[in-house]
Amino acid sequence: MSMLVPKNIFENHSILIPVGNDRWTTGPASDKDEGFVLEVLQQAVGGFIELVRLSDVGRAVMAESLEATCKKHDSKSILTTEDKECIKDICKNLMMVVNEEGLLMSLADNPEASLLSGQRIVGPAVMIDQRRLK
């Protein structure tokens, strides 16, 4: 039985968590060999970057979301133990990039990013696999 979860789901991509009612979208891509480029991440969040870890709750939310996405794409299959371990590993390495000066710039609150991090986040956030930072 093949795995439902692609192990490299965040290898060259990120997720942009915008402010407001906008849908989450694919964020900036990383260079295949170089990882995420600082300037690209700065442009995505509108300034200097700060790295924020996901809270335990945030990692659990992302794990549930990945599981639901996998089941939605292949409703006839069930997630194996290997799939669930892969999801846990992916979520363990997720991190958000936010605007370091967002509060000083009076950026709008980002409730979704705040929930995932367990702290107040303002402005857009970009979720990445921290292993792709260079």
C-alpha positions, 0 to 999 in steps of 0.5 A: 500500500502506498503512502497517502502523505507526500513526505516532501509536501513542504520541501519547496513550497510554503503556505501563506496565511493572510490577514482577514477572510482570505483563503490560505494559498501557496506562499513563496517557493524555495529554491530547490538547492538553496532553500528559502531566500531571505528577500522572498520571505521579507517580501511575503511578510512586508518587512524584516522577518521573525521566526515563530514556532507553532504551539502544540495546539498549532501542530495538532491543528495542522496534523488534523488538517493534513490528515483531512486533506489526504482523506479528501483526496483519496476517500477509499484509503485509510491513513496508515501508521506510516502516514500518521508518523510522516504527518507528525514529522512534517508538523514537528518541523513547521514554523511561521515567518512573520513581520518582525516589526508588525506591531510597530507598523500597526498591522492587522491581527492575524487570528489564524496565525495567532491560534497556531502559534499561541501568541499574537501575530499581526500581518501575513504569516508564511508557514514553512518547513524549518529544514528549508531555511538557509 
